[in-house]
């Protein structure tokens, strides 16, 4: 913090869910001192998020944000109840990989695949024919609302005034 010229850190992200019971109490002194204002967790399952929040709640603090992989293809945070838990507890949810490394951008298809030698090409090129149906539908939705295929992928529900 001194090298960065900061008096405090806005949000301290914990990216590794290992041993929530051990590391969470270590954040309490930082929160009490004001050196850390908020805590966020990433790649945690619902039980790990709940446990971290319980530990912090006992000291008058809470988890402020959760960051997990979430997309139209990968909905585990939704299915596991993480999104509901975040809503119920006023926790911000930050999705990452919403475009599935570009596979949901509308840029790639059978005729224009991802780089074959790349990990994402190896993962997504075999299913581009299936993804193409999805991205074509997303492009049609985007055209209707004046947004791109990529924006459809990460935007979520459109505001009511745009749902006409």
OpenMM code with the backbone's topology and positions (N, CA, C; nanometers):
from openmm import Vec3, app, unit

residues = "UNK UNK UNK UNK UNK UNK UNK UNK UNK UNK UNK UNK UNK UNK UNK UNK UNK UNK UNK UNK UNK UNK UNK UNK UNK UNK UNK UNK UNK UNK UNK UNK UNK UNK UNK UNK UNK UNK UNK UNK UNK UNK UNK UNK UNK UNK UNK UNK UNK UNK UNK UNK UNK UNK UNK UNK UNK UNK UNK UNK UNK UNK UNK UNK UNK UNK UNK UNK UNK UNK UNK UNK UNK UNK UNK UNK UNK UNK UNK UNK UNK UNK UNK UNK UNK UNK UNK UNK UNK UNK UNK UNK UNK UNK UNK UNK UNK UNK UNK UNK UNK UNK UNK UNK UNK UNK UNK UNK UNK UNK UNK UNK UNK UNK UNK UNK UNK UNK UNK UNK UNK UNK UNK UNK UNK UNK UNK UNK UNK UNK UNK UNK UNK UNK UNK UNK UNK UNK UNK UNK UNK UNK UNK UNK UNK UNK UNK UNK UNK UNK UNK UNK UNK UNK UNK UNK UNK UNK UNK UNK UNK UNK UNK UNK".split()
positions = [
    Vec3(0.0828, -0.1183, 0.0000),
    Vec3(0.0000, 0.0000, 0.0000),
    Vec3(0.0875, 0.1250, 0.0000),
    Vec3(0.1961, 0.1181, 0.0718),
    Vec3(0.2856, 0.2334, 0.0775),
    Vec3(0.3450, 0.2629, -0.0596),
    Vec3(0.3917, 0.1588, -0.1295),
    Vec3(0.4492, 0.1788, -0.2627),
    Vec3(0.3475, 0.2348, -0.3600),
    Vec3(0.2209, 0.1982, -0.3443),
    Vec3(0.1160, 0.2471, -0.4341),
    Vec3(0.0581, 0.3801, -0.3865),
    Vec3(0.1036, 0.4281, -0.2730),
    Vec3(0.0530, 0.5544, -0.2206),
    Vec3(-0.0913, 0.5457, -0.1729),
    Vec3(-0.1277, 0.4316, -0.1159),
    Vec3(-0.2653, 0.4101, -0.0702),
    Vec3(-0.2714, 0.3986, 0.0814),
    Vec3(-0.3812, 0.4465, 0.1359),
    Vec3(-0.4072, 0.4305, 0.2785),
    Vec3(-0.4913, 0.3065, 0.3061),
    Vec3(-0.5625, 0.2624, 0.2035),
    Vec3(-0.6494, 0.1466, 0.2192),
    Vec3(-0.6715, 0.0801, 0.0833),
    Vec3(-0.7228, -0.0411, 0.0887),
    Vec3(-0.7573, -0.1174, -0.0316),
    Vec3(-0.9091, -0.1231, -0.0391),
    Vec3(-0.9649, -0.0862, -0.1534),
    Vec3(-1.1102, -0.0842, -0.1695),
    Vec3(-1.1729, -0.2218, -0.1513),
    Vec3(-1.1166, -0.3198, -0.2203),
    Vec3(-1.1696, -0.4559, -0.2079),
    Vec3(-1.0541, -0.5550, -0.2155),
    Vec3(-1.0519, -0.6454, -0.1217),
    Vec3(-0.9494, -0.7486, -0.1140),
    Vec3(-1.0119, -0.8764, -0.1700),
    Vec3(-0.9648, -0.9188, -0.2858),
    Vec3(-1.0200, -1.0369, -0.3524),
    Vec3(-0.9430, -1.1605, -0.3099),
    Vec3(-1.0164, -1.2617, -0.2691),
    Vec3(-0.9583, -1.3929, -0.2410),
    Vec3(-0.9951, -1.4819, -0.3587),
    Vec3(-0.8958, -1.5210, -0.4384),
    Vec3(-0.9223, -1.5974, -0.5602),
    Vec3(-0.9134, -1.7483, -0.5415),
    Vec3(-0.8599, -1.7908, -0.4302),
    Vec3(-0.8444, -1.9342, -0.4087),
    Vec3(-0.9359, -1.9765, -0.2939),
    Vec3(-1.0303, -2.0658, -0.3208),
    Vec3(-1.1253, -2.1040, -0.2161),
    Vec3(-1.0715, -2.2035, -0.1139),
    Vec3(-0.9457, -2.2379, -0.1231),
    Vec3(-0.8920, -2.3376, -0.0307),
    Vec3(-0.8871, -2.2838, 0.1124),
    Vec3(-0.9344, -2.3623, 0.2028),
    Vec3(-0.9236, -2.3383, 0.3462),
    Vec3(-0.9853, -2.2049, 0.3917),
    Vec3(-1.1114, -2.1869, 0.3557),
    Vec3(-1.1867, -2.0668, 0.3943),
    Vec3(-1.1814, -2.0469, 0.5455),
    Vec3(-1.1914, -2.1553, 0.6193),
    Vec3(-1.1913, -2.1486, 0.7657),
    Vec3(-1.0633, -2.0864, 0.8198),
    Vec3(-0.9511, -2.1098, 0.7529),
    Vec3(-0.8221, -2.0590, 0.7999),
    Vec3(-0.7973, -1.9139, 0.7592),
    Vec3(-0.8242, -1.8795, 0.6329),
    Vec3(-0.7850, -1.7468, 0.5855),
    Vec3(-0.8849, -1.6381, 0.6188),
    Vec3(-1.0129, -1.6692, 0.6289),
    Vec3(-1.1123, -1.5644, 0.6499),
    Vec3(-1.0888, -1.4872, 0.7798),
    Vec3(-1.0620, -1.5532, 0.8940),
    Vec3(-1.0374, -1.4761, 1.0161),
    Vec3(-0.9178, -1.3812, 1.0055),
    Vec3(-0.8238, -1.4123, 0.9173),
    Vec3(-0.7056, -1.3275, 0.8996),
    Vec3(-0.7409, -1.1924, 0.8370),
    Vec3(-0.8569, -1.1848, 0.7724),
    Vec3(-0.8995, -1.0588, 0.7114),
    Vec3(-0.9596, -0.9626, 0.8122),
    Vec3(-1.0085, -1.0134, 0.9229),
    Vec3(-1.0782, -0.9304, 1.0215),
    Vec3(-0.9916, -0.8149, 1.0729),
    Vec3(-0.8663, -0.8377, 1.1137),
    Vec3(-0.7849, -0.7242, 1.1589),
    Vec3(-0.7649, -0.6173, 1.0501),
    Vec3(-0.7539, -0.6614, 0.9247),
    Vec3(-0.7377, -0.5655, 0.8149),
    Vec3(-0.8646, -0.4825, 0.7965),
    Vec3(-0.9797, -0.5460, 0.8106),
    Vec3(-1.1068, -0.4750, 0.8007),
    Vec3(-1.1246, -0.3802, 0.9192),
    Vec3(-1.0936, -0.4271, 1.0386),
    Vec3(-1.1081, -0.3436, 1.1589),
    Vec3(-1.0163, -0.2217, 1.1552),
    Vec3(-0.8988, -0.2386, 1.0977),
    Vec3(-0.8031, -0.1274, 1.0907),
    Vec3(-0.8396, -0.0258, 0.9832),
    Vec3(-0.9292, -0.0648, 0.8927),
    Vec3(-0.9647, 0.0231, 0.7817),
    Vec3(-0.8709, 0.0109, 0.6630),
    Vec3(-0.7699, -0.0759, 0.6741),
    Vec3(-0.6776, -0.0952, 0.5623),
    Vec3(-0.7456, -0.1642, 0.4449),
    Vec3(-0.8483, -0.2425, 0.4745),
    Vec3(-0.9304, -0.3090, 0.3729),
    Vec3(-1.0746, -0.2669, 0.3986),
    Vec3(-1.1430, -0.2202, 0.2939),
    Vec3(-1.2812, -0.1740, 0.3090),
    Vec3(-1.3828, -0.2858, 0.2851),
    Vec3(-1.3556, -0.3726, 0.1872),
    Vec3(-1.4498, -0.4787, 0.1512),
    Vec3(-1.3734, -0.6051, 0.1139),
    Vec3(-1.4459, -0.7189, 0.1188),
    Vec3(-1.3874, -0.8481, 0.0834),
    Vec3(-1.4687, -0.9088, -0.0302),
    Vec3(-1.3980, -0.9606, -0.1283),
    Vec3(-1.4605, -1.0339, -0.2375),
    Vec3(-1.3978, -1.1711, -0.2490),
    Vec3(-1.4766, -1.2677, -0.2937),
    Vec3(-1.4250, -1.4027, -0.3145),
    Vec3(-1.4487, -1.4437, -0.4587),
    Vec3(-1.3604, -1.5259, -0.5097),
    Vec3(-1.3684, -1.5705, -0.6482),
    Vec3(-1.3471, -1.7203, -0.6544),
    Vec3(-1.4227, -1.7849, -0.7422),
    Vec3(-1.4117, -1.9290, -0.7642),
    Vec3(-1.4532, -2.0101, -0.6419),
    Vec3(-1.5414, -1.9556, -0.5614),
    Vec3(-1.5913, -2.0235, -0.4419),
    Vec3(-1.7267, -2.0873, -0.4710),
    Vec3(-1.7524, -2.2020, -0.4095),
    Vec3(-1.8847, -2.2617, -0.4196),
    Vec3(-1.9747, -2.2010, -0.3119),
    Vec3(-2.1003, -2.2387, -0.3114),
    Vec3(-2.1959, -2.1772, -0.2189),
    Vec3(-2.1587, -2.2013, -0.0727),
    Vec3(-2.1179, -2.3219, -0.0387),
    Vec3(-2.0804, -2.3497, 0.1008),
    Vec3(-1.9615, -2.2647, 0.1446),
    Vec3(-1.8643, -2.2465, 0.0565),
    Vec3(-1.7464, -2.1649, 0.0900),
    Vec3(-1.7839, -2.0179, 0.1055),
    Vec3(-1.8719, -1.9695, 0.0209),
    Vec3(-1.9174, -1.8308, 0.0311),
    Vec3(-1.9933, -1.8114, 0.1621),
    Vec3(-2.0854, -1.9031, 0.1900),
    Vec3(-2.1627, -1.8944, 0.3158),
    Vec3(-2.0716, -1.8955, 0.4370),
    Vec3(-1.9752, -1.9877, 0.4382),
    Vec3(-1.8863, -1.9998, 0.5549),
    Vec3(-1.8022, -1.8737, 0.5733),
    Vec3(-1.7470, -1.8219, 0.4657),
    Vec3(-1.6681, -1.6977, 0.4760),
    Vec3(-1.7568, -1.5845, 0.5277),
    Vec3(-1.8776, -1.5771, 0.4784),
    Vec3(-1.9692, -1.4719, 0.5209),
    Vec3(-2.0070, -1.4878, 0.6689),
    Vec3(-2.0284, -1.6108, 0.7133),
    Vec3(-2.0598, -1.6354, 0.8548),
    Vec3(-1.9462, -1.5885, 0.9455),
    Vec3(-1.8244, -1.6210, 0.9069),
    Vec3(-1.7073, -1.5828, 0.9869),
    Vec3(-1.6979, -1.4302, 0.9935),
    Vec3(-1.7138, -1.3640, 0.8807),
    Vec3(-1.7051, -1.2178, 0.8784),
    Vec3(-1.8222, -1.1537, 0.9521),
    Vec3(-1.9428, -1.2100, 0.9373),
    Vec3(-2.0611, -1.1555, 1.0051),
    Vec3(-2.0430, -1.1511, 1.1557),
    Vec3(-1.9785, -1.2519, 1.2123),
    Vec3(-1.9558, -1.2562, 1.3580),
    Vec3(-1.8745, -1.1362, 1.4060),
    Vec3(-1.7976, -1.0776, 1.3169),
    Vec3(-1.7132, -0.9630, 1.3513),
    Vec3(-1.7703, -0.8315, 1.2973),
    Vec3(-1.8919, -0.8375, 1.2422),
    Vec3(-1.9572, -0.7158, 1.1928),
    Vec3(-1.9248, -0.6817, 1.0481),
    Vec3(-1.8707, -0.7764, 0.9737),
    Vec3(-1.8353, -0.7538, 0.8338),
    Vec3(-1.9085, -0.8557, 0.7476),
    Vec3(-1.8878, -0.8488, 0.6160),
    Vec3(-1.9537, -0.9423, 0.5262),
    Vec3(-1.8774, -0.9507, 0.3954),
    Vec3(-1.9101, -1.0535, 0.3174),
    Vec3(-1.8606, -1.0631, 0.1808),
    Vec3(-1.9347, -0.9574, 0.1006),
    Vec3(-1.8629, -0.8778, 0.0243),
    Vec3(-1.9248, -0.7729, -0.0574),
    Vec3(-1.9448, -0.8148, -0.2016),
    Vec3(-1.8612, -0.9082, -0.2493),
    Vec3(-1.8678, -0.9444, -0.3905),
    Vec3(-1.8223, -1.0883, -0.4113),
    Vec3(-1.8814, -1.1507, -0.5127),
    Vec3(-1.8431, -1.2844, -0.5563),
    Vec3(-1.8117, -1.2747, -0.7050),
    Vec3(-1.7008, -1.3348, -0.7466),
    Vec3(-1.6626, -1.3378, -0.8875),
    Vec3(-1.6445, -1.4845, -0.9279),
    Vec3(-1.7314, -1.5307, -1.0179),
    Vec3(-1.7239, -1.6696, -1.0633),
    Vec3(-1.7437, -1.6760, -1.2143),
    Vec3(-1.6995, -1.7860, -1.2722),
    Vec3(-1.7222, -1.8151, -1.4137),
    Vec3(-1.8729, -1.8269, -1.4338),
    Vec3(-1.9260, -1.7514, -1.5308),
    Vec3(-2.0697, -1.7542, -1.5563),
    Vec3(-2.0943, -1.7065, -1.6984),
    Vec3(-2.1713, -1.7843, -1.7726),
    Vec3(-2.2036, -1.7466, -1.9099),
    Vec3(-2.3304, -1.8200, -1.9517),
    Vec3(-2.3730, -1.7966, -2.0750),
    Vec3(-2.4872, -1.8703, -2.1276),
    Vec3(-2.4592, -2.0200, -2.1347),
    Vec3(-2.3314, -2.0565, -2.1414),
    Vec3(-2.2936, -2.1982, -2.1481),
    Vec3(-2.2583, -2.2568, -2.0123),
    Vec3(-2.2210, -2.1744, -1.9186),
    Vec3(-2.1719, -2.2212, -1.7892),
    Vec3(-2.2516, -2.1531, -1.6791),
    Vec3(-2.3540, -2.2194, -1.6304),
    Vec3(-2.4503, -2.1575, -1.5393),
    Vec3(-2.4436, -2.2157, -1.3981),
    Vec3(-2.3309, -2.2705, -1.3591),
    Vec3(-2.3231, -2.3388, -1.2298),
    Vec3(-2.3534, -2.2463, -1.1120),
    Vec3(-2.3154, -2.1191, -1.1191),
    Vec3(-2.3454, -2.0268, -1.0090),
    Vec3(-2.4958, -2.0077, -0.9935),
    Vec3(-2.5657, -2.0122, -1.1035),
    Vec3(-2.7113, -2.0014, -1.0997),
    Vec3(-2.7723, -2.1304, -1.0438),
    Vec3(-2.7309, -2.2432, -1.0983),
    Vec3(-2.7868, -2.3730, -1.0578),
    Vec3(-2.7562, -2.4060, -0.9119),
    Vec3(-2.6419, -2.3626, -0.8627),
    Vec3(-2.6008, -2.3937, -0.7256),
    Vec3(-2.6648, -2.3010, -0.6226),
    Vec3(-2.7341, -2.1980, -0.6682),
    Vec3(-2.7964, -2.1054, -0.5745),
    Vec3(-2.7090, -1.9878, -0.5346),
    Vec3(-2.5928, -1.9740, -0.5970),
    Vec3(-2.5020, -1.8639, -0.5625),
    Vec3(-2.5632, -1.7292, -0.5991),
    Vec3(-2.6256, -1.7190, -0.7156),
    Vec3(-2.6871, -1.5922, -0.7546),
    Vec3(-2.7981, -1.5534, -0.6572),
    Vec3(-2.8796, -1.6505, -0.6184),
    Vec3(-2.9867, -1.6228, -0.5216),
    Vec3(-2.9287, -1.5799, -0.3872),
    Vec3(-2.8257, -1.6493, -0.3415),
    Vec3(-2.7618, -1.6137, -0.2142),
    Vec3(-2.7063, -1.4711, -0.2201),
    Vec3(-2.6440, -1.4378, -0.3318),
    Vec3(-2.5900, -1.3019, -0.3465),
    Vec3(-2.7024, -1.1979, -0.3406),
    Vec3(-2.8116, -1.2222, -0.4102),
    Vec3(-2.9250, -1.1290, -0.4066),
    Vec3(-2.9802, -1.1151, -0.2657),
    Vec3(-2.9983, -1.2261, -0.1981),
    Vec3(-3.0549, -1.2254, -0.0626),
    Vec3(-2.9656, -1.1553, 0.0382),
    Vec3(-2.8359, -1.1511, 0.0118),
    Vec3(-2.7403, -1.0959, 0.1076),
    Vec3(-2.6721, -0.9684, 0.0587),
    Vec3(-2.7290, -0.9069, -0.0439),
    Vec3(-2.6760, -0.7817, -0.0975),
    Vec3(-2.5271, -0.7927, -0.1330),
    Vec3(-2.4935, -0.9015, -0.2002),
    Vec3(-2.3563, -0.9273, -0.2448),
    Vec3(-2.3528, -0.9085, -0.3960),
    Vec3(-2.2621, -0.8274, -0.4443),
    Vec3(-2.2472, -0.8080, -0.5888),
    Vec3(-2.1909, -0.9346, -0.6519),
    Vec3(-2.2468, -0.9723, -0.7664),
    Vec3(-2.1948, -1.0877, -0.8399),
    Vec3(-2.1256, -1.0371, -0.9652),
    Vec3(-2.0009, -1.0758, -0.9827),
    Vec3(-1.9207, -1.0381, -1.0985),
    Vec3(-1.8917, -1.1639, -1.1791),
    Vec3(-1.9416, -1.1689, -1.2997),
    Vec3(-1.9187, -1.2838, -1.3861),
    Vec3(-1.7882, -1.2658, -1.4633),
    Vec3(-1.7159, -1.3744, -1.4804),
    Vec3(-1.6021, -1.3718, -1.5724),
    Vec3(-1.6197, -1.4806, -1.6766),
    Vec3(-1.5541, -1.4637, -1.7874),
    Vec3(-1.5591, -1.5538, -1.9028),
    Vec3(-1.6982, -1.5597, -1.9648),
    Vec3(-1.7685, -1.4476, -1.9636),
    Vec3(-1.9043, -1.4441, -2.0176),
    Vec3(-1.9074, -1.4701, -2.1679),
    Vec3(-1.7991, -1.4438, -2.2368),
    Vec3(-1.7930, -1.4706, -2.3809),
    Vec3(-1.7257, -1.6044, -2.4117),
    Vec3(-1.6969, -1.6816, -2.3080),
    Vec3(-1.6320, -1.8120, -2.3258),
    Vec3(-1.5128, -1.8014, -2.4210),
    Vec3(-1.4215, -1.7116, -2.3852),
    Vec3(-1.2975, -1.6897, -2.4588),
    Vec3(-1.3228, -1.6549, -2.6054),
    Vec3(-1.4322, -1.5844, -2.6305),
    Vec3(-1.4642, -1.5390, -2.7654),
    Vec3(-1.5620, -1.6277, -2.8397),
    Vec3(-1.5864, -1.7489, -2.7895),
    Vec3(-1.6746, -1.8429, -2.8596),
    Vec3(-1.8181, -1.7908, -2.8695),
    Vec3(-1.8600, -1.7037, -2.7774),
    Vec3(-1.9955, -1.6480, -2.7805),
    Vec3(-1.9985, -1.5048, -2.8335),
    Vec3(-1.8907, -1.4621, -2.8955),
    Vec3(-1.8835, -1.3246, -2.9466),
    Vec3(-1.9554, -1.3073, -3.0801),
    Vec3(-1.9842, -1.4180, -3.1481),
    Vec3(-2.0429, -1.4116, -3.2810),
    Vec3(-1.9385, -1.4012, -3.3904),
    Vec3(-1.8139, -1.3883, -3.3509),
    Vec3(-1.7043, -1.3748, -3.4478),
    Vec3(-1.6642, -1.5099, -3.5079),
    Vec3(-1.6826, -1.6163, -3.4319),
    Vec3(-1.6336, -1.7471, -3.4742),
    Vec3(-1.7479, -1.8380, -3.5162),
    Vec3(-1.7209, -1.9196, -3.6186),
    Vec3(-1.8159, -2.0199, -3.6669),
    Vec3(-1.7369, -2.1284, -3.7394),
    Vec3(-1.8059, -2.2224, -3.8017),
    Vec3(-1.7359, -2.3332, -3.8698),
    Vec3(-1.6420, -2.2820, -3.9781),
    Vec3(-1.6809, -2.1759, -4.0484),
    Vec3(-1.5978, -2.1207, -4.1553),
    Vec3(-1.4853, -2.0319, -4.1008),
    Vec3(-1.5026, -1.9792, -3.9819),
    Vec3(-1.4040, -1.8911, -3.9196),
    Vec3(-1.3806, -1.9384, -3.7750),
    Vec3(-1.3079, -2.0520, -3.7586),
    Vec3(-1.2882, -2.1083, -3.6253),
    Vec3(-1.1851, -2.0307, -3.5437),
    Vec3(-1.1824, -2.0615, -3.4161),
    Vec3(-1.0790, -2.0069, -3.3282),
    Vec3(-0.9456, -2.0677, -3.3685),
    Vec3(-0.8335, -2.0058, -3.3327),
    Vec3(-0.7033, -2.0635, -3.3688),
    Vec3(-0.6933, -2.2092, -3.3226),
    Vec3(-0.6725, -2.2989, -3.4173),
    Vec3(-0.6778, -2.4433, -3.3910),
    Vec3(-0.5778, -2.4887, -3.2856),
    Vec3(-0.4601, -2.4258, -3.2793),
    Vec3(-0.3567, -2.4692, -3.1855),
    Vec3(-0.3776, -2.4151, -3.0441),
    Vec3(-0.4691, -2.3229, -3.0289),
    Vec3(-0.4922, -2.2634, -2.8971),
    Vec3(-0.5806, -2.3541, -2.8115),
    Vec3(-0.5703, -2.3375, -2.6797),
    Vec3(-0.6546, -2.4146, -2.5887),
    Vec3(-0.8024, -2.3859, -2.6143),
    Vec3(-0.8347, -2.2596, -2.6399),
    Vec3(-0.9754, -2.2271, -2.6639),
    Vec3(-1.0237, -2.2856, -2.7958),
    Vec3(-0.9369, -2.2927, -2.8960),
    Vec3(-0.9731, -2.3574, -3.0216),
    Vec3(-0.9989, -2.5056, -3.0018),
    Vec3(-0.9128, -2.5694, -2.9243),
    Vec3(-0.9299, -2.7120, -2.8966),
    Vec3(-1.0595, -2.7379, -2.8197),
    Vec3(-1.0960, -2.6438, -2.7342),
    Vec3(-1.2172, -2.6615, -2.6532),
    Vec3(-1.3452, -2.6302, -2.7313),
    Vec3(-1.3439, -2.5211, -2.8074),
    Vec3(-1.4683, -2.4727, -2.8666),
    Vec3(-1.4876, -2.5085, -3.0147),
    Vec3(-1.3799, -2.5239, -3.0913),
    Vec3(-1.3961, -2.5555, -3.2339),
    Vec3(-1.4799, -2.6819, -3.2585),
    Vec3(-1.4641, -2.7877, -3.1773),
    Vec3(-1.5459, -2.9068, -3.2015),
    Vec3(-1.6972, -2.8848, -3.1845),
    Vec3(-1.7365, -2.7775, -3.1170),
    Vec3(-1.8801, -2.7538, -3.0947),
    Vec3(-1.9291, -2.6251, -3.1623),
    Vec3(-1.8479, -2.5707, -3.2518),
    Vec3(-1.8880, -2.4451, -3.3170),
    Vec3(-2.0186, -2.4591, -3.3948),
    Vec3(-2.0449, -2.5773, -3.4497),
    Vec3(-2.1714, -2.5942, -3.5215),
    Vec3(-2.2905, -2.5759, -3.4269),
    Vec3(-2.2793, -2.6242, -3.3044),
    Vec3(-2.3855, -2.6063, -3.2051),
    Vec3(-2.3880, -2.4612, -3.1554),
    Vec3(-2.2719, -2.4050, -3.1340),
    Vec3(-2.2649, -2.2664, -3.0866),
    Vec3(-2.3149, -2.1683, -3.1912),
    Vec3(-2.2980, -2.2034, -3.3183),
    Vec3(-2.3410, -2.1146, -3.4261),
    Vec3(-2.4921, -2.0906, -3.4212),
    Vec3(-2.5691, -2.1938, -3.3897),
    Vec3(-2.7134, -2.1753, -3.3732),
    Vec3(-2.7422, -2.0742, -3.2622),
    Vec3(-2.6700, -2.0863, -3.1513),
    Vec3(-2.6876, -1.9950, -3.0390),
    Vec3(-2.6452, -1.8531, -3.0759),
    Vec3(-2.5262, -1.8383, -3.1340),
    Vec3(-2.4789, -1.7032, -3.1664),
    Vec3(-2.5637, -1.6388, -3.2762),
    Vec3(-2.6175, -1.7166, -3.3684),
    Vec3(-2.7085, -1.6591, -3.4684),
    Vec3(-2.8339, -1.6039, -3.4004),
    Vec3(-2.8855, -1.6769, -3.3028),
    Vec3(-3.0003, -1.6285, -3.2263),
    Vec3(-2.9659, -1.5036, -3.1474),
    Vec3(-2.8460, -1.5002, -3.0898),
    Vec3(-2.8013, -1.3830, -3.0138),
    Vec3(-2.7852, -1.2625, -3.1063),
    Vec3(-2.7351, -1.2855, -3.2274),
    Vec3(-2.7223, -1.1755, -3.3244),
    Vec3(-2.8600, -1.1188, -3.3583),
    Vec3(-2.9586, -1.2060, -3.3757),
    Vec3(-3.0947, -1.1604, -3.4069),
    Vec3(-3.1520, -1.0773, -3.2912),
    Vec3(-3.1298, -1.1212, -3.1690),
    Vec3(-3.1747, -1.0442, -3.0524),
    Vec3(-3.1031, -0.9096, -3.0496),
    Vec3(-2.9725, -0.9132, -3.0753),
    Vec3(-2.8938, -0.7895, -3.0768),
    Vec3(-2.9439, -0.6903, -3.1809),
    Vec3(-2.9748, -0.7396, -3.2988),
    Vec3(-3.0269, -0.6520, -3.4049),
    Vec3(-3.1578, -0.5869, -3.3612),
    Vec3(-3.2428, -0.6626, -3.2951),
    Vec3(-3.3722, -0.6116, -3.2495),
    Vec3(-3.3553, -0.4974, -3.1496),
    Vec3(-3.2528, -0.5072, -3.0642),
    Vec3(-3.2333, -0.4078, -2.9588),
    Vec3(-3.1156, -0.3136, -2.9817),
    Vec3(-3.0524, -0.3241, -3.0960),
    Vec3(-2.9426, -0.2340, -3.1283),
    Vec3(-2.8163, -0.2586, -3.0483),
    Vec3(-2.7902, -0.3854, -3.0176),
    Vec3(-2.6674, -0.4202, -2.9457),
    Vec3(-2.5989, -0.5369, -3.0179),
    Vec3(-2.4728, -0.5599, -2.9855),
    Vec3(-2.3957, -0.6660, -3.0520),
    Vec3(-2.4244, -0.8028, -2.9901),
    Vec3(-2.3815, -0.9041, -3.0595),
    Vec3(-2.3911, -1.0411, -3.0094),
    Vec3(-2.3179, -1.0530, -2.8750),
    Vec3(-2.2015, -0.9935, -2.8648),
    Vec3(-2.1254, -0.9964, -2.7397),
    Vec3(-2.2027, -0.9306, -2.6267),
    Vec3(-2.2697, -0.8215, -2.6561),
    Vec3(-2.3473, -0.7538, -2.5524),
    Vec3(-2.4665, -0.8384, -2.5083),
    Vec3(-2.5251, -0.9123, -2.5993),
    Vec3(-2.6343, -1.0029, -2.5618),
    Vec3(-2.5805, -1.1077, -2.4653),
    Vec3(-2.4601, -1.1568, -2.4898),
    Vec3(-2.4016, -1.2626, -2.4075),
    Vec3(-2.3797, -1.2184, -2.2637),
    Vec3(-2.3416, -1.0953, -2.2399),
    Vec3(-2.3094, -1.0532, -2.1034),
    Vec3(-2.4099, -0.9581, -2.0433),
    Vec3(-2.4992, -0.9045, -2.1205),
    Vec3(-2.5879, -0.7990, -2.0726),
    Vec3(-2.6920, -0.8465, -1.9735),
    Vec3(-2.7464, -0.9639, -1.9924),
    Vec3(-2.8555, -1.0086, -1.9066),
    Vec3(-2.9867, -0.9495, -1.9542),
    Vec3(-3.0866, -0.9501, -1.8689),
    Vec3(-3.2180, -0.8998, -1.9099),
    Vec3(-3.2107, -0.7532, -1.9510),
    Vec3(-3.2825, -0.7207, -2.0551),
    Vec3(-3.2872, -0.5825, -2.1006),
    Vec3(-3.3807, -0.5022, -2.0107),
    Vec3(-3.3535, -0.3725, -1.9946),
    Vec3(-3.4451, -0.2900, -1.9153),
    Vec3(-3.5851, -0.2972, -1.9735),
    Vec3(-3.6866, -0.2771, -1.8912),
    Vec3(-3.8246, -0.2912, -1.9346),
    Vec3(-3.8567, -0.2054, -2.0557),
    Vec3(-3.8032, -0.0845, -2.0603),
    Vec3(-3.8350, 0.0015, -2.1741),
    Vec3(-3.7793, -0.0528, -2.3059),
    Vec3(-3.6831, -0.1447, -2.2982),
    Vec3(-3.6267, -0.2026, -2.4209),
    Vec3(-3.6879, -0.3384, -2.4501),
    Vec3(-3.7730, -0.3881, -2.3643),
    Vec3(-3.8326, -0.5208, -2.3822),
    Vec3(-3.9583, -0.5174, -2.4699),
    Vec3(-3.9859, -0.4127, -2.5364),
    Vec3(-4.1073, -0.4020, -2.6191),
    Vec3(-4.0907, -0.4664, -2.7528),
] * unit.nanometer
topology = app.Topology()
chain = topology.addChain("A")
for resn in residues:
    res = topology.addResidue(resn, chain)
    for name in ("N", "CA", "C"):
        topology.addAtom(name, app.Element.getBySymbol(name[0]), res)
